Amino acid sequence: MAAAARRARAMAADGLGFDGVFCVTDTVAMGALRGLADAGVRVPGQVKVIGFDNVDESAFLVPSLSTVDPDHDLMAERAVALLAARIERAGPPPDQEEFVGPFALVIRESTGG
């Protein structure tokens, strides 16, 4: 959070050549919100912010944080199944496998929702 806040303040000091920030996690987005607020930038009026994870705290921020809500239960089930399959197999690991799980966009105040 601290690094995101510092970076958001620096980006604002360089001028608002951007109107949105997509953060890799909600925790990073929380830091970005703080840094933008410190710099006097209005969210969502001047810059919209969105995170990824949909942690519970996101709904309680001011402004509340828009986020991408992945299916955490499915991700955990898939990870456990892959690990169990790897443990049961002898020999070299299998070829890389790609999995794209479902997600939902949760619109809240940080993007004007």
C-alpha positions, 0 to 999 in steps of 0.5 A: 500500500505504501509503495502504491500511495507514493507512486500515485502521489508522484504520478499526480505531481507529474500532472494528470496525464491519466484518468484511470488506474487499474491495480493488481490487487485491492490492497494496491488500489487502497494505497493508490486511493490514499496517494491520490487523496493526499495529492488532492485528486478527486476519485472518481471525478478526476481519476477512476480506480479499480482493484482486483480481488474484492476483499471485504474492506473494499466496500468500506473505503471512501470512496468504496472501491470498484474491483474484479471479483474472481471466483476464489473458491473455484481457484482454490479447488483448481489449485488443490486438484492440480497439486494433487495430480502432480503429487500422484504422478511420478516423473517430470511435471506435465506441460503447462496448462492454462485455466481461465476462471469466471469473474465478476465486475463489482462497480462501486464509487471509485469508478463512478458507480 
